[in-house]
Each structure stands twice: as structure tokens, then as C-alpha cells.
Amino acid sequence: MNNEVSSNIKQIGSIAKGQKIYIEDYVITFLKYVTEKNEGKNLMFMLFGNVKKEDGEDALYISGAVEGENTVKYGAIEVFSEDEKKPQKEKGHSILMTLKL
């Protein structure tokens, strides 16, 4: 894959040396909207997308997000319940990560 990224996609970080994370603008807009609307509340989102090779390294491309409600705690870690993830998996979405704000 070449290093050119669409203008509506922004690099927002990296996981490890050489591994980048990209997110589409409308996902950022959605996250801002929901967090501003629910100021002061703890929110969790499922982030969707895919993994592509870029210069021999995996790059995460986040192309969608859904606010979730049903979570399960495993010690200090909070994750979405299988019931919460099931509809997204049935739609063919690849859940890349969860985000807690």
C-alpha cells in the first residue's frame, strides 16, 4: 500500500513502532457529538474498521463507531458483552477496539 491517505482520514496515533492508527473524519465528528451531548457521563464505543499492510506493518483504519451500553467487567477491564457485540458481528463489522471516554 502506498503512503497516500484520503483527505477524510487522519492519523491519530500509533500502537507500536511503525504501526499506525487512522480514523475517518465522520467518526471523529460522531464521537465529539455524542461526548458533548452526554458531558460528564462515562461512555463506551465499539470502533470498526480493518487492518491493512502499510510499508510492511499493520495499520488500523477506523471507519465506524457505535456507542454501546452493555458492558462486563473483568477486574479493572471493562468490555462489551457478547450480546452487545453480536449485532455488529452479524452485520460483518470487524471490531478493532473499544474506547472509553
C-alpha positions in Angstrom: 0.0 0.0 0.0 1.3 3.5 -0.7 1.6 6.2 1.9 -1.2 8.3 0.4 -4.2 8.5 2.6 -7.6 10.1 1.6 -8.1 13.6 2.9 -11.1 12.5 5.0 -8.8 10.1 7.0 -6.5 11.3 9.8 -3.6 9.6 11.5 -4.4 9.7 15.2 -1.6 7.7 16.7 0.5 4.6 16.6 0.3 1.3 18.5 4.0 0.3 18.4 7.0 1.3 16.3 5.7 1.7 12.7 2.1 0.6 13.4 -0.3 3.5 12.7 -3.9 4.2 13.6 -6.1 6.1 11.1 -9.7 7.3 11.7 -12.2 8.8 9.2 -13.4 12.3 9.9 -17.0 11.4 10.3 -16.1 9.0 13.1 -14.3 11.9 14.9 -17.4 14.1 14.4 -19.7 11.4 15.8 -17.5 10.8 18.8 -17.4 14.6 19.5 -21.1 14.9 19.1 -22.0 12.1 21.5 -19.5 13.1 24.1 -20.6 16.7 24.1 -24.3 15.6 24.3 -23.5 13.4 27.2 -21.0 15.6 29.0 -19.9 14.1 32.3 -21.1 10.6 31.6 -18.8 7.6 31.1 -19.3 6.4 27.5 -18.0 3.3 25.7 -17.8 2.9 21.9 -17.0 0.0 19.6 -14.7 1.1 16.8 -14.9 -0.7 13.5 -12.7 -1.0 10.5 -9.9 -3.1 9.1 -6.3 -3.8 9.2 -4.1 -3.1 6.1 -0.5 -3.5 5.5 1.4 -0.3 5.1 5.2 -0.4 4.5 5.2 -4.0 5.8 3.4 -3.0 9.1 -0.2 -3.4 10.2 -2.2 -0.1 10.1 -5.6 0.1 11.7 -8.2 2.0 9.7 -11.2 3.0 11.8 -14.3 3.6 9.6 -17.1 3.5 12.1 -18.2 3.7 15.7 -21.2 2.6 17.8 -22.0 3.7 21.3 -22.5 0.6 23.5 -24.3 0.1 26.8 -24.0 -3.5 27.9 -20.6 -4.0 29.4 -19.0 -6.6 31.5 -16.1 -6.0 34.0 -13.2 -8.4 34.3 -11.2 -6.9 37.2 -10.2 -3.4 36.1 -11.0 -4.1 32.4 -14.4 -3.2 31.1 -15.5 -4.8 27.8 -18.7 -5.1 25.7 -20.9 -8.1 26.4 -21.3 -10.7 23.7 -24.9 -9.7 23.4 -23.8 -6.1 22.6 -21.2 -7.2 20.0 -23.4 -9.8 18.3 -25.5 -7.5 16.1 -22.3 -5.7 14.8 -20.6 -9.0 14.0 -23.8 -10.2 12.2 -23.5 -7.0 10.0 -20.0 -8.1 9.1 -18.2 -5.4 11.1 -14.8 -6.1 12.4 -14.5 -4.7 15.9 -11.0 -3.3 16.2 -11.1 -1.9 19.7 -13.2 -0.3 22.4 -12.9 3.2 23.5 -14.0 4.6 26.9 -14.5 8.3 27.3 
